[in-house]
Amino acid sequence: MPEYKAPLRDIKFVMNELLNSEQHYASLEGAEDATPDMVDAIIQEGAKFCEQVLSPLNQVGDKEGCTWSEDGVKTPTGFKEAYQQYVEGGWPSMTADPNYGGQGLPHSIGLVMSEMVGTANWSWGMYPGLSHGATNTIEAHGTEEQKQTYLTKLISGEWTGTMCLTEPHCGSDLGTLRTKAEPNADGTYSITGTKIFISAGEHDMAENIVHIVLARLPGAPEGTKGISLFIVPKQLPNEDGSAGERNAVSCGSLEHKMGIHGNATCVMNFDGAKGWLIGPENKGLNCMFTFMNTARIGTAIQGLGAAELGFQGSLTYSKDRLAMRSLSGPKNPEGIADPIIVHPDVRRMLLTQKAVAEGARALIYLAGQQVDVVHSGKTEEERKAADGLLGFLTPIAKAFLTEIGYESANLGMQVFGGHGFISEWGMEQNVRDARIGMIYEGTTGIQALDLLGRKVLMTQGESLKGFTKLVHVFCKENADNEQLKEFIEPLAAINKEWGELTTKVGMAAMKNREEVGAASVDYLMYSGYAVFAYLWARMAKVALDKMVDGTTEEMFYNAKIQTARFYFKRMLPRSRAHAETMLAGADTLLDMPEEAFAL
Ligand SMILES: Cc1cc2nc3c(=O)[nH]c(=O)nc-3n(C[C@H](O)[C@H](O)[C@H](O)COP(=O)(O)OP(=O)(O)OC[C@H]3O[C@@H](n4cnc5c(N)ncnc54)[C@H](O)[C@@H]3O)c2cc1C
C-alpha cells in the first residue's frame, strides 16, 4: 500500500496562489479566526494525523472488514482508537456552529481536511463524513431542543450520524419509498421500515448513532411531495443528555461488497422505533436538498483521493521499476534497464493522474469557497450568486471527478503491471474503493440529469451563463498574453461552443423530452472537461506569473505549466467525442424495441 503523503505544497498552491484564501476568508462574516497562520497550523496537524494514524489503517480495513454479531458491528482493528484520537483532536467540531460547541471555521477548511482523511483512508473517513451530513441537517432544520440534544453530541464527536434514504426497491427514485412514520400521543413518531446500504449504520466507534431517516406520514401525498424527515437515535437520550435505553432500530446484516470494506454498509430495520420530526411535514426532501450540495462535494473528494493515491503509488513505482530501454537510448546505462518512467506511455498514465488530482483539488476548493459564501457571505447578493455557482458546479464535481478519479485509480494499477493486480501494493484496493463514488449520492446518470435538466435547461441556461461569464472575463483579461495563448485560445473556443451545444440540446429537447436523458451524461462529461480547462488555464497563469517574477521553486511551477499543457493537448480533446455524441439523438438509443434486447 502506498504510504499517503499529504500534498501540502499543492494544497497551498490551490488555496493561496490560485484562490487567494486569505482575501476570501477576510471577506466572510465571522471568519476572523481563519488567519493564514491558523489555517496553516490546522492543515499541518491534519496532515500528520492522516499520514501517521489513518493511512496505516487503510489496508487493515480492507483485509479485515467489519464483522456483524447479535451484539453489534465491530470495525477493523485500530478504527475505534483512531476515531478517539480524532475526537480528542477536536476535528469533528472544526466547521460547526459555535452555539453548539463548534469552532465555526469556514467549510472550505473542512474540505481540505476531508481530502486528506479521504485519501489516507476513505472507509474510515466515511464514519465522520456521514456525521457531517446529520450535523448539517439538524443545524439547518432542527428545533432548539433537537439541537441541544443531538447537535452538541454530533459536534463533539461523542455520537455519530447516518443518512437513511435508500430502501430495497429504491435509491435514485426516493419518491417511492415506503418506510412509515405513525404519530404517537406524546408528539413522537413510530418509524417502521427497512433501509438498505446505510453507511456507518452500526459500529463500535461511538456511544450512540443518530439516524436521519426519510419516511412517510399516514395519508401523505404520493411521490416526493409526501416524504418527511426524522431523527431516530440508536439509544434514546436521557433527561441529562446521555445515551439511554435502546431504541427499536437494529442492523440486520452487513452487505458484502467490492470495496470500502472498512466501512459498515448496513441493512437497518426500524421496528416501531421512536423518532422525532425534523422540519415541516412532507418537506423532507426539500430539507435534504439544503445540504445536498455539500454532501455531494464531499463525495466528489473520493475522485480526487483516488487519483492522488494512485498517483503517489505509481510515481514511486515508476522510478524504481526497470523495464526495457528508452526509445531514444539508455537513460540508466549502468542498470540492466531503464526505469519505466522514461517511457512515453507511462508518462501518459502518470500525467493523467496528476492532471486529474490537481484539477480536482482546484475544483473542489473553488466549490468549497462557494459553500463558505453561501453560509457566511456578507450580502444577500453574494450569497445568492455563490449558491447559483455551487449548484451548477456540484453535479459536475460529483460525477465528473468520480468518473475520472476512477479512471486514474485504474491507471495507477496499470503502471504497476502485474503487481498492480496483487493486493499487497494497494493499487487494486484503490480501484475497488473508488468504484462506489460513481454510484452513491446520486449516480452519474442522476447527476447528469440534474445538471442538464434542472440546473441548465430549467434556468434557460442562466446557471451555465454564470460560469461561462467568469471564463469569458478571464480569457478577455489575458487575450494579449502571448505565453498564455496556447491555453486561452482553446479555452475561449470551448467556452463558446458550450453555450452553442446547450442551445442545440435544448432545441432538440423542446421537440422530444427524451433528448435530455440521451445527451445528459455526455453533456456532463463535456462540462467537466470545460471546467477543468478553465482551472488549468488559471493554474498555468499563476505559474507563469511566478516564473516571470522570479522564484526559487522553478521545478514546481514548470511542472504546473507542463501539466496544463498535457491537459490541453491530451485530455481536453476528449470533449470532442462528447460534443458529437451528445447531439447523436435519442433515436440511436430508443429506436430499438425493448423486446429486441433479447438473448
Ligand atoms: C456502499 C454503499 C453505500 C451507500 N451508502 C448509503 C447511505 O449511507 N445512505 C443511503 O441512503 N444510501 C446509501 N447508498 C445507496 C445509494 O445511494 C444508491 O445505491 C444509489 O443512489 C443508487 O440507487 P439504487 O441502488 O436504488 O439504483 P437505481 O436507482 O435502481 O438505479 C439503477 C440504474 O438506473 C439508473 N437510473 C435510475 N433512474 C434513472 C433515470 N431516471 N434516468 C437515467 N438513469 C436512471 C441509475 O443511474 C443506475 O444506473 C449506498 C450504496 C452503497 C452501494
The ligand as a Tripos MOL2 file, in Angstrom:
@<TRIPOS>MOLECULE
LIG
   53    58     1     0     0
SMALL
NO_CHARGES

@<TRIPOS>ATOM
      1 C1        -21.5560    1.0300   -0.4090 C.3       1 LIG1
      2 C2        -22.7920    1.8430   -0.4680 C.ar      1 LIG1
      3 C3        -23.0290    2.8150    0.4760 C.ar      1 LIG1
      4 C4        -24.2200    3.5490    0.4520 C.ar      1 LIG1
      5 N1        -24.4960    4.4430    1.4660 N.ar      1 LIG1
      6 C5        -25.7430    4.9630    1.5660 C.ar      1 LIG1
      7 C6        -26.1550    5.6900    2.7270 C.ar      1 LIG1
      8 O1        -25.3650    5.9240    3.6390 O.2       1 LIG1
      9 N2        -27.4420    6.1140    2.8060 N.ar      1 LIG1
     10 C7        -28.3510    5.8690    1.8190 C.ar      1 LIG1
     11 O2        -29.4920    6.2570    1.9610 O.2       1 LIG1
     12 N3        -27.9960    5.1960    0.6950 N.ar      1 LIG1
     13 C8        -26.7250    4.7310    0.5570 C.ar      1 LIG1
     14 N4        -26.3630    4.0190   -0.5580 N.ar      1 LIG1
     15 C9        -27.3380    3.8350   -1.6270 C.3       1 LIG1
     16 C10       -27.0010    4.6020   -2.8950 C.3       1 LIG1
     17 O3        -27.1410    5.9830   -2.6930 O.3       1 LIG1
     18 C11       -27.8900    4.0640   -4.0160 C.3       1 LIG1
     19 O4        -27.4880    2.7280   -4.2770 O.3       1 LIG1
     20 C12       -27.7980    4.8990   -5.2840 C.3       1 LIG1
     21 O5        -28.3590    6.1620   -5.0790 O.3       1 LIG1
     22 C13       -28.4880    4.2270   -6.4770 C.3       1 LIG1
     23 O6        -29.7590    3.7840   -6.1470 O.3       1 LIG1
     24 P1        -30.2100    2.2790   -6.4850 P.3       1 LIG1
     25 O7        -29.1540    1.3790   -5.9530 O.co2     1 LIG1
     26 O8        -31.5820    2.0720   -5.9940 O.co2     1 LIG1
     27 O9        -30.1580    2.1860   -8.0410 O.3       1 LIG1
     28 P2        -31.3810    2.5410   -9.0230 P.3       1 LIG1
     29 O10       -31.9970    3.8060   -8.6010 O.co2     1 LIG1
     30 O11       -32.2360    1.3490   -9.1560 O.co2     1 LIG1
     31 O12       -30.5870    2.7780  -10.3850 O.3       1 LIG1
     32 C14       -30.1760    1.7110  -11.2450 C.3       1 LIG1
     33 C15       -29.6050    2.3220  -12.5070 C.3       1 LIG1
     34 O13       -30.6340    3.0250  -13.1960 O.3       1 LIG1
     35 C16       -30.2220    4.3460  -13.4660 C.3       1 LIG1
     36 N5        -31.3850    5.2220  -13.3850 N.ar      1 LIG1
     37 C17       -32.3760    5.2440  -12.4760 C.ar      1 LIG1
     38 N6        -33.2730    6.1870  -12.7700 N.ar      1 LIG1
     39 C18       -32.8600    6.7910  -13.8890 C.ar      1 LIG1
     40 C19       -33.3530    7.8410  -14.7040 C.ar      1 LIG1
     41 N7        -34.4770    8.4900  -14.4060 N.pl3     1 LIG1
     42 N8        -32.6470    8.2020  -15.7950 N.ar      1 LIG1
     43 C20       -31.4920    7.5890  -16.0950 C.ar      1 LIG1
     44 N9        -30.9710    6.5890  -15.3790 N.ar      1 LIG1
     45 C21       -31.6470    6.1940  -14.2900 C.ar      1 LIG1
     46 C22       -29.1850    4.6820  -12.4060 C.3       1 LIG1
     47 O14       -28.3110    5.7090  -12.8270 O.3       1 LIG1
     48 C23       -28.4880    3.3320  -12.2780 C.3       1 LIG1
     49 O15       -27.5120    3.2190  -13.2650 O.3       1 LIG1
     50 C24       -25.1540    3.3200   -0.5690 C.ar      1 LIG1
     51 C25       -24.8930    2.3560   -1.5660 C.ar      1 LIG1
     52 C26       -23.7580    1.6090   -1.4970 C.ar      1 LIG1
     53 C27       -23.5490    0.5290   -2.5320 C.3       1 LIG1
@<TRIPOS>BOND
     1     1     2 1
     2     2     3 ar
     3     2    52 ar
     4     3     4 ar
     5     4     5 ar
     6     4    50 ar
     7     5     6 ar
     8     6     7 ar
     9     6    13 1
    10     7     8 2
    11     7     9 ar
    12     9    10 ar
    13    10    11 2
    14    10    12 ar
    15    12    13 ar
    16    13    14 ar
    17    14    15 1
    18    14    50 ar
    19    15    16 1
    20    16    17 1
    21    16    18 1
    22    18    19 1
    23    18    20 1
    24    20    21 1
    25    20    22 1
    26    22    23 1
    27    23    24 1
    28    24    25 2
    29    24    26 1
    30    24    27 1
    31    27    28 1
    32    28    29 2
    33    28    30 1
    34    28    31 1
    35    31    32 1
    36    32    33 1
    37    33    34 1
    38    33    48 1
    39    34    35 1
    40    35    36 1
    41    35    46 1
    42    36    37 ar
    43    36    45 ar
    44    37    38 ar
    45    38    39 ar
    46    39    40 ar
    47    39    45 ar
    48    40    41 1
    49    40    42 ar
    50    42    43 ar
    51    43    44 ar
    52    44    45 ar
    53    46    47 1
    54    46    48 1
    55    48    49 1
    56    50    51 ar
    57    51    52 ar
    58    52    53 1
@<TRIPOS>SUBSTRUCTURE
     1 LIG1         1 GROUP 0 **** ****
